[in-house]
Every structure is written in structure tokens, then in C-alpha cells.
Amino acid sequence: MDKVKVCFYPTCENATNHFLANLARLLRDEGGFECSGFLDLAKQKKGEEFRQDVYHFNWFDQSLSLWSFLYRFYILLRVIFSRKRIVWTIHNTVPHGGVPVYNRILRALLLRFSTVIHIMSEGSRELPYLQPYLHKVVLVPHGDYFGSYPECDADIRKKFGIAADMPIVLFLGAIRPYKNIEVLLDAFDFDDAVLLVCGNARPKEYSNKLTESVSGHKNVVFAPGFVPDSELSAYLRAASFLVAPYSYDSALNSGTVLLACSYGKTVVCPDIAGVRDIQAASSCLYAYHYDSGEEHVAKLREAMARALADARTGTIAAKESGALEYMRRNSWDANRSRWCSLFAR
């Protein structure tokens, strides 16, 4: 029997996001699928990008320019008229940071013509624009990050001059205006801990603004710049816990939370949809809820204070072991059959 050819948009490999790489690896290991990236095939200029069996669209309604929109519009029309199976994964409530209004056309087409609308958290079903299409919606939770990054023995404390007795509160990931870093800086008011903010900061003006803001905060280390895969595990091992002050406006799921859980680390974060699912299965996170920007600062500070208190007494270990166990029960392999069913012809 011929293998099902699955084409991922944008690509199978992404330097800053291992979601598609891990999914492609699962399908290939299953044996009944061939996986390729749309943009990789398009570079070959042989037309193979439109000869695949199944198309998996990710972050597709987030074009940032008219040219990008027109290219994606063309891709989607060709796939639709070819009557291919379309799987659309919804990663966010709305695209982070705002995108041009014409992306709504792409979303409308994806809603109408997708064979499967894939969500990764139960709360995603509540999205208003999904209500007429709930018969297409299939929930399969995001998988793990086991083995995604090599082990590294780099001394993060030495690198940033952090004392051995100071707990490290780690923010790790892309640093963008929508990531609520200012909220985190306002909330971090602890003399006996260090906040380490690491990640590629863009645009440059925003990075410069944060550098200036951090200069007025003691016990805050701002390290703008991409953290290479080869070093990422060292940052996670050094942290007492991670913090991710998401906005309810756009965030549904969190790769950062699942990455932390994969390394047996807990996270301070708002109760976005994906976090609520985790908490329903295991009380392994320091989740909080806020109703306004001002309240966010207070609730985040309270949650970090609880986590720091537990880190000092060692009771945080219960949440760490719970996080790792949750990830083992919800790994890629644990949901292998459900993932494969999304792409079966």
C-alpha cells in the first residue's frame, strides 16, 4: 500500500519550534506516511508541493504583507480545487501581535474547506468563529519535548554571574511586545531571587526599550539573543521554575509550558486553555487568573511568591514530578494513534 504523502506548511523543520519536526518524526516512524515541507518542496521548482495527499497548515492565517497573503491565498486555492485533505491546526486564539485584516480571508477559507480542524486544548472549542464548524473539530493535545534538545553541561550561573544560593526564575523564548515582559518586570519584586529573561528580542527598538527598563530593576538579567538548541537544556536545568505571563487575548496553548514539563520543571503562568487542561489532569503548575492588566501584575507576583517559597523549602519537587509524569502520559507516543488519524486518507 502506498504511503500517505503529508505536506506541512511551512516546513517540517523550524529552528525555533519543534512541533512540526516532532510530529513528522512520529508519522515517519509509524511507517505509513511520507512527510515533507511545503516551502522545501517549492524551492525545488518541480511542482511537487501540489502533488501531496494531505496538507497540514500551521500559522497560515498570519501573513504580514500583501505579497505573503497573496501567495498563501494562491496555495490554499490550489489545494482546495485539487480536493486534497486539509488539516488545519489552531495554535492561537488570534495571531500574536496583530496581522493585516485580509488574513481573515485565509481563516474563512480554512474554516470552510478544512477536512479536519485540529485543536490542542478543550477551551479552543469555545472560539466564536469555530461554532459553525464544531463537527470538524478534533482535539489531540500537543506532544512532549523528550529528546528534542541535546544535554548540555554549561554553567548558566557562571555565565551570568548568579550566586549559587539565588533561585533562578526563567523566562525563555521569543521576546516580543505581546509577551507581557513589562508585566513580568513590574511583578518581579524579590530580593532573594534572580529573574533571567532570555530569548531573541525583536524588533530592535523593543529590545533597546527593555534593556533600558531592566537597568532600573535589581536582580533582573536580560539576555536578548537566540538561545541555541545546544545550550537550551542547561538553562532549563538551572532554573528553579519558569514563568510565562501570557495574554488571554491571543494565547491558547503553550509550547514553553510543555517544554518545561518535559524537563521536570514547573511554570508560573495564567490559566489559558492549554494550562487548564494540564491542571485538570495534574496540579503541577502555578496557574493564576487575572481580569485586568493591573490585576495581572498582582496575581503574577503572588504566584511567583508561592513558587519561590516552595523552591526554598523543597516542596516544589512535588509539582516537578507531577509535571514530568503529566508529560509522559501525554507524550507524542501516548497519542500516536490519534495523531495518525488526523492524516489518514
C-alpha positions in Angstrom: 0.0 0.0 0.0 1.3 3.4 -0.9 2.3 5.7 1.9 0.3 8.8 2.5 2.2 11.9 1.5 1.8 14.6 4.1 2.9 18.1 3.3 3.4 20.5 6.2 3.2 24.2 5.9 5.5 26.0 6.4 8.2 23.2 6.7 8.9 20.1 8.7 11.9 21.7 10.4 11.9 25.0 12.2 14.9 26.4 14.2 12.6 27.9 16.8 9.7 25.5 17.0 10.0 21.7 17.2 6.3 21.0 17.0 6.3 20.0 13.3 9.6 18.2 13.4 8.4 16.0 16.3 5.1 15.4 14.5 6.8 14.5 11.2 9.1 12.1 13.1 6.1 10.4 14.7 4.4 9.9 11.3 7.5 8.6 9.6 8.2 6.2 12.4 4.7 4.9 12.1 5.6 3.7 8.6 2.5 4.7 6.6 3.5 8.3 5.9 5.9 10.3 3.9 6.5 13.8 5.2 7.8 16.9 3.5 7.7 20.7 4.0 5.8 22.9 1.5 8.4 25.6 1.3 11.2 23.0 0.9 9.3 21.3 -2.0 8.6 24.7 -3.6 12.3 25.6 -3.7 12.8 22.5 -5.9 10.6 24.1 -8.6 9.2 20.8 -9.8 5.6 21.3 -8.7 5.8 18.5 -6.1 4.4 20.9 -3.5 1.0 20.5 -5.1 1.2 16.7 -5.6 0.9 15.6 -2.0 -2.1 13.7 -0.4 -2.7 15.7 2.8 -1.9 19.3 3.6 -1.3 20.4 7.2 -1.5 24.2 7.6 0.1 25.9 10.6 0.1 29.6 11.4 -1.2 30.0 7.9 -3.5 33.0 8.6 -0.7 35.1 9.9 0.8 36.7 6.7 2.5 40.0 7.5 2.4 41.6 4.0 0.1 41.7 1.0 2.6 39.6 -1.1 2.7 37.0 1.6 -1.1 36.9 1.8 -1.5 36.6 -2.0 1.0 33.7 -2.1 -0.8 31.9 0.7 -4.2 32.6 -0.9 -2.9 31.1 -4.2 -1.6 28.0 -2.3 -4.9 27.5 -0.5 -7.0 27.8 -3.6 -4.9 25.3 -5.5 -5.1 22.8 -2.6 -8.9 23.4 -2.3 -9.6 22.9 -6.0 -7.5 19.8 -6.1 -9.8 18.4 -3.4 -6.9 17.4 -1.1 -7.4 16.5 2.5 -6.7 19.6 4.6 -5.7 19.6 8.3 -5.6 23.0 10.0 -4.1 23.3 13.4 -5.2 26.2 15.5 -2.3 27.4 17.7 -3.6 30.7 19.0 -6.9 32.5 19.6 -5.9 35.1 17.1 -2.4 35.6 15.6 0.0 37.1 18.1 0.8 40.7 17.8 -1.8 41.6 15.2 -1.8 40.9 11.5 -3.4 42.7 8.5 -7.1 42.3 8.3 -7.1 40.4 5.0 -5.8 37.4 6.8 -9.4 36.9 7.8 -10.0 35.7 4.2 -7.5 32.9 4.8 -9.1 31.9 8.1 -12.6 31.9 6.4 -11.3 29.5 3.7 -9.6 27.3 6.2 -12.8 27.1 8.3 -14.9 26.3 5.3 -12.7 23.8 3.4 -10.6 22.1 6.0 -11.3 18.4 6.4 -10.2 18.5 10.0 -9.8 21.4 12.3 -7.2 20.3 14.8 -7.2 21.9 18.3 -4.8 21.1 21.2 -6.9 22.3 24.2 -10.5 21.8 25.2 -11.1 25.5 25.7 -10.4 26.1 22.0 -13.8 24.7 21.2 -15.2 28.0 22.7 -13.7 30.2 20.0 -16.6 32.1 18.4 -15.5 31.6 14.8 -15.4 27.8 15.4 -19.0 27.4 16.4 -20.5 26.6 13.0 -17.7 24.1 12.3 -17.5 22.1 15.6 -18.4 18.9 13.6 -14.9 19.1 12.0 -13.0 19.8 15.3 -10.7 17.1 16.6 -8.7 17.5 19.9 -5.3 16.0 20.1 -3.0 17.6 22.7 0.5 18.9 21.9 3.2 16.3 22.5 6.4 16.3 24.5 9.9 17.6 24.0 11.7 14.5 25.2 15.0 14.2 23.3 14.3 17.4 21.2 17.4 19.1 22.6 20.8 17.7 23.4 22.0 17.7 27.0 24.4 20.5 27.9 26.6 21.0 31.0 27.2 24.7 30.5 27.3 26.6 33.8 24.5 29.2 33.4 25.1 30.7 36.8 28.7 31.4 36.0 27.8 32.7 32.6 25.5 35.4 34.1 27.2 35.9 37.5 24.3 34.4 39.5 25.1 33.2 43.0 24.7 29.6 43.8 22.1 30.3 46.6 19.9 32.5 44.4 16.8 30.8 42.8 16.6 31.5 39.1 13.2 32.4 37.7 13.5 31.8 34.0 11.6 33.4 31.1 12.8 31.6 27.9 11.5 32.1 24.4 11.0 34.7 21.7 10.7 38.2 23.3 8.0 40.2 21.5 5.8 43.1 22.6 2.8 40.7 23.1 4.8 38.5 25.6 4.0 40.8 28.6 7.6 41.2 29.6 6.7 44.6 31.1 4.1 42.9 33.3 6.8 40.5 34.4 9.2 43.2 35.3 6.6 45.1 37.3 5.7 41.9 39.1 9.2 40.7 40.0 10.0 42.4 43.3 12.1 39.8 45.1 15.4 40.4 46.8 16.3 36.8 47.2 15.9 35.5 43.6 17.0 36.4 40.1 14.8 36.8 37.1 16.6 35.7 33.9 15.0 36.8 30.7 16.5 35.0 27.7 15.5 34.9 24.0 15.6 36.6 20.7 14.2 40.1 21.1 12.5 41.9 18.2 12.1 44.5 16.9 15.4 46.2 17.8 13.6 49.2 19.2 11.7 47.0 21.6 14.9 45.2 22.7 16.5 48.6 23.4 13.5 49.7 25.4 13.6 46.5 27.5 17.3 47.0 28.1 16.6 50.5 29.4 13.8 49.2 31.6 15.8 46.4 33.1 18.5 48.8 34.2 16.1 50.0 36.8 15.4 46.6 38.2 17.7 44.8 40.6 18.1 41.1 40.4 17.0 41.0 36.8 19.3 39.7 34.0 18.2 40.5 30.4 20.0 38.4 27.8 18.5 39.2 24.4 19.6 36.8 21.7 18.6 33.4 20.4 19.3 30.6 22.8 20.8 27.8 20.7 19.4 24.3 20.9 22.7 23.0 22.1 22.5 25.1 25.3 18.8 25.2 26.0 18.8 22.2 28.4 21.4 23.9 30.6 19.1 26.9 31.1 16.2 24.6 32.0 18.2 22.6 34.5 19.5 25.8 36.2 16.0 27.3 36.7 14.0 26.8 39.9 10.9 27.3 37.7 9.8 29.1 34.5 7.5 32.0 34.1 5.2 32.8 31.1 2.9 35.8 31.6 0.6 35.1 28.7 -2.2 37.3 27.4 -5.7 35.9 27.2 -6.2 37.9 24.0 -4.2 35.5 21.8 -2.7 32.6 23.8 -4.4 29.2 23.7 -1.6 26.8 24.1 2.0 26.9 25.4 5.0 25.2 24.0 7.0 26.7 26.8 4.9 25.0 29.5 5.2 21.6 27.8 8.9 22.1 27.3 9.3 22.8 31.0 7.2 19.8 31.9 9.4 17.6 29.6 12.3 18.6 31.8 10.5 18.1 35.1 10.1 21.9 35.7 7.0 23.7 36.8 5.8 27.1 35.4 4.1 30.2 36.7 1.5 31.2 34.1 -2.1 32.3 33.6 -4.8 29.7 33.1 -5.0 29.8 29.3 -6.9 26.9 27.7 -4.0 24.6 27.5 -3.0 25.2 31.1 -6.5 24.5 32.3 -6.3 21.1 30.6 -3.0 20.3 32.3 -4.3 21.5 35.7 -7.4 19.3 35.3 -5.1 16.3 35.0 -2.3 17.3 37.4 -1.8 20.2 39.8 1.7 20.6 38.6 1.7 24.3 37.6 1.4 27.6 39.5 -1.6 28.8 37.5 -3.4 32.0 38.2 -6.2 34.0 36.7 -6.5 37.8 36.1 -9.2 40.1 34.9 -7.2 43.3 34.1 -3.7 44.4 33.3 -3.3 45.8 36.9 -4.6 42.6 38.4 -2.2 40.6 36.2 0.8 42.2 37.9 -0.6 41.4 41.4 -1.6 37.8 40.5 1.7 37.1 38.8 3.6 38.4 41.8 1.6 36.2 44.2 2.1 33.1 42.1 5.9 33.7 41.9 6.0 34.2 45.6 4.3 30.9 46.2 6.7 29.2 43.8 9.8 30.8 45.4 8.6 29.8 48.8 8.2 26.2 47.7 11.5 26.3 45.9 13.2 27.3 49.2 11.5 24.5 51.2 11.9 21.9 48.5 8.1 21.3 48.3 8.3 22.4 44.7 9.6 18.9 43.9 6.0 17.6 44.0 5.0 19.8 41.2 8.1 19.0 39.3 7.5 15.3 39.4 3.8 15.9 38.6 4.9 17.9 35.5 7.1 15.1 34.2 4.5 12.5 34.8 1.9 14.5 33.0 4.1 14.8 30.0 4.8 11.1 30.0 1.1 10.4 30.0 0.6 12.9 27.2 3.6 12.3 25.0 3.6 12.1 21.3 3.8 8.3 21.6 0.9 8.1 24.1 -1.3 9.8 21.5 0.3 8.2 18.4 -3.0 6.7 17.0 -4.8 9.9 17.4 -2.2 11.9 15.6 -2.1 9.4 12.7 -5.9 9.5 12.4 -5.7 13.2 11.5 -3.7 12.5 8.3 -5.1 9.1 7.2 -6.8 9.3 3.8 
